[in-house]
């Protein structure tokens, strides 16, 4: 018997439940850590109560045992959590401090060997950091996540930056073909969701959900406690989206200067784990753009492309500040990113797929957060220290030696698995029987170490 644990996370919970059912056949017992009351009740109908740890606010704050004596950088976790940073400090810090002891006891008492979850919410990161700090728990935290390119594959990430893949080396057979550049499938799915965003029907649905407090749980640490906070955030998004459409002009590709080299920066949706967690300390995207601009030679131009799903996240002031920068252009957010890569000399991003795509095209690419595709030649992680002591030309010309596209392809395909690792809402295909079977086989490989 092996004991594992899933961290419930909205629509992804449905996927984990199906995987748990398959793994049970192989004598693998699933435990759960659950922040949401409704999901706790649903899981209690399917699993014994002693296999569930409900971490609602009241339950955790009522816990009176001593706090685990370890520094998990709680301030950092609160600041990076999109909900907790908007909540009152009277409970948020105490909640995470008490959560440490609860989770430690739950893992230790039940001899849990693996925890599977995302590295998004503060409570998930508490679990992750506990497993890293307390080796005596003999527990490993893994995040099953898409590898973006190629589509339909995922890997188990060991770190909270999603930069280190658990190597399984299923075979030593060389891959004959390199990974082919393609747009991640989730982009097309996002486009479908965006088509409804901002419509009258969508707005009325949001209003109805707000008035009726649909799916709201004041005891859930991942949901806003105050209706006024939610109202302020949502109305600000609508207002910003209106201002963007009315007052922000974007430059088309054919309007750009032809006699300059191009640096491309693509913006992230924010708040989002790719920025606030993976890219912590670089989450101020305006500062990032200004600092790239500060080291840019006169024979370069800087292109800034907004994320199509992020319109509404940023104020009018943000875009005006970008457009004021000399030799800087806000390009059309609907422009084909692959075509922009083609005309670019180098690409900068916090942790975006654009760097992965650029590296596959043989272009210089830089990330501010560590990424698994930094293994590729010409795709480097950089920091403000590099900007302080190096010119842009030196930075570009001093790219470290890394794996070729073919070598990287061999490594990635050997250490990843077939399967759509998503959630039931974002990509319903992940719930299909064949996909659950593929996902479960991958989990079983990692859990039983069949390699």
Secondary structure, DSSP 8 states (H G I E B T S, - for coil): -EEEEEE--TTHHHHHHHHHHHHHTTTEEEEEEE--HHHHHHHHTTS-GGGEEE--HHHHHT--S---SS---HHHHHHH-TTGGGS-HHHHHHHHHHHHHHHHHHHHHTT--EEE--S-SHHHHHHHHHHHH-GGG--EEEEEEE-SSSTTEEEEE-STTS--B----------SS-------HHHHHHHHHHHHTTSHHHHHHHHHHHHHTTT--TT-TTS-S-HHHHHHHHHHHHHHHHHHHHH---B-GGGS-SSSEEEEEE---SS-HHHHTTTTT---HHHHHHHHHHT--TTEEEEEE--TT-TTTS-HHHHHHHHTSTTEEEE-TTS-HHHHHHH-SEEEESS-HHHHHHHHTT-EEEESS--GGGGBTTEEE--HHHHHHS-HHHHHHT----B-HHHHHHHHHHT-EES----TTT-GGGGSHHHHHHHHHHHHHHHHT--
